[in-house]
Structures are given as C-alpha cells and as structure tokens.
Amino acid sequence: MRLLNRTTRSVSASEAGERLLMTVAPRFEEIEGALARLRGSKDRPPGTIRITAVDYTIDGVLPLLRRYPDIHVEMTVDYGLTDIVAERYDAGVRIGEAIPKDMIAVRLGADFRFAVVGAPDYFALRPAPRTPADLAGHACINMRLPTYGGLYAWELEREGREQRVRVDGQLTFNATGPILAAALDGFGLAYLPEDLVAPQLQSGRLAPALEPWWPMCQGLHLFYPSRRQASPAFAAVVEALRSAR
C-alpha cells in the first residue's frame, strides 16, 4: 500500500498515509512525553524494589532510601538463603560471608562483631562464663535457621582459634528481635550483633560475656544478580550505595 506520493521536488502523504499518520502520531507524542519524564526524574526515579533481608539489617538500609521518596520498597524478613532470582527479588541484604559467589555485592557498612550478652538479673543467679565450654552450664536463647535445618551453633573465635558451640535453653526463636527481648527479661544468654545490643550495653540493661571470644564478621552487603536488566529505581539506589562507601 502506497503511503507516500513522491515527485522530483516533493514528498507528500497519500490518503492511506494520512490515515496512518492520524492514528500513530498521538502515540509518538506519548512516547516522547514518557521519555522526557524519565529524563526529568533522573534524580528521583520512581519504581518498586523488592528486597529480602534479615531483621537486624533493615535499619542499615532505610536511611539510604530517604534520598528517593518516589521509590517504593517491599522488604521481606527471611533468614533462609533465598534464591532472589527464582523468588523475583531485586536484591538481598546479608553479611558478607552469606552472599552467594555468583552475585554482585555492594557493602553497606563496616565489619562488626557478634556479642554474647545477658541481663544483670540473669548474672545475679549464676556467674558469667569464662570460656566457651562454660556455656554448657548456662541457659542460652537459641536461633533456628531454615537454611541449616536446625539450631544455629554459636561461632566464637580468639587469637585465630575458632569454636562452634551448640547451646541449650528454654527458648528458641527465628529472629533477633524476640531473642533480644528475652535476654532483656533475664531468660538467658543471647548471641546477637554487637551494634544491635550496643544501646543496652551502654545503659546497663545488658552485660557482656566472653568478650575476648566475640567473632568479627564481614559487614552488611546488598547483593543482586550479575545478569539482570536493572530498573532505573534500582540502578539509582545501587549507585547511591556505591557512592556512599
């Protein structure tokens, strides 16, 4: 079908070409408008990002998102080693040791220690442990991780000597929030990130135990697949994280 009439001096639309132009011209205007809006929103890209994280990592991510009020974030608390590709997450947040090798990782914070702590009321009933072996005589608050299929063994280290200790106690949880609450109520010793319990240690609501054995862990990282087409919103957040390091 002829859409254009051509002569040696000019080109004009045929009748069919005029009809087609009337139909598609508004669409081109919509496309140009959408592209212009994207260019105009470069510093505040809209979009939704899905992130899987462990509960104590969320506070480290939220301040970084204040810069992008138009980005919606859906965070799922999950202690399993979730396949973020299969579950259609944009990214995950974990400590460095827990990140799959085939992922790109962006550091969110400095390395930190895991601490053994207990309430003063608890230590009033029994002396603080001096060695990891002493934990066998203490009530400890356990963590159950779906990835391991069982209770998490406390990882302790001193002068390059590592020990994994299976502890026992009345309570077991699958998140750090209830463990912290139970430790504050004097139910037993807890094994938690030092940053999480720092305010309670400073105020005296918790006391340290086995401090020479507290292990250092790689800091929190945001990780995502290397083969993916990132949305403008996600690309902006990743770039902000890289710049903040």
HELIX and SHEET records of a PDB file:
HELIX    1   1 GLU A   15  GLY A   40  1                                  26    
HELIX    2   2 ASP A   55  THR A   57  5                                   3    
HELIX    3   3 ILE A   58  LEU A   65  1                                   8    
HELIX    4   4 GLY A   96  ALA A   98  5                                   3    
HELIX    5   5 PRO A  120  PHE A  123  1                                   4    
HELIX    6   6 PRO A  132  GLY A  137  5                                   6    
HELIX    7   7 THR A  176  LEU A  184  1                                   9    
HELIX    8   8 GLU A  194  SER A  203  1                                  10    
HELIX    9   9 GLU A  211  TRP A  213  5                                   3    
HELIX   10  10 PRO A  232  ALA A  244  1                                  13    
SHEET    1   A 2 LEU A   4  ARG A   6  0                                        
SHEET    2   A 2 VAL A  11  ALA A  13 -1                                        
SHEET    1   B 5 ILE A  71  VAL A  77  0                                        
SHEET    2   B 5 GLY A  47  ALA A  53  1                                        
SHEET    3   B 5 ALA A  91  ILE A  95  1                                        
SHEET    4   B 5 LEU A 220  PRO A 225 -1                                        
SHEET    5   B 5 MET A 103  ARG A 107 -1                                        
SHEET    1   C 3 ALA A 190  PRO A 193  0                                        
SHEET    2   C 3 PHE A 112  GLY A 118 -1                                        
SHEET    3   C 3 ALA A 207  ALA A 209 -1                                        
SHEET    1   D 3 ALA A 190  PRO A 193  0                                        
SHEET    2   D 3 PHE A 112  GLY A 118 -1                                        
SHEET    3   D 3 MET A 216  CYS A 217 -1                                        
SHEET    1   E 3 GLY A 150  LEU A 151  0                                        
SHEET    2   E 3 ASN A 142  LEU A 145 -1                                        
SHEET    3   E 3 THR A 172  PHE A 173  1                                        
SHEET    1   F 2 TRP A 154  ARG A 158  0                                        
SHEET    2   F 2 ARG A 161  VAL A 165 -1                                        
END                                                                             
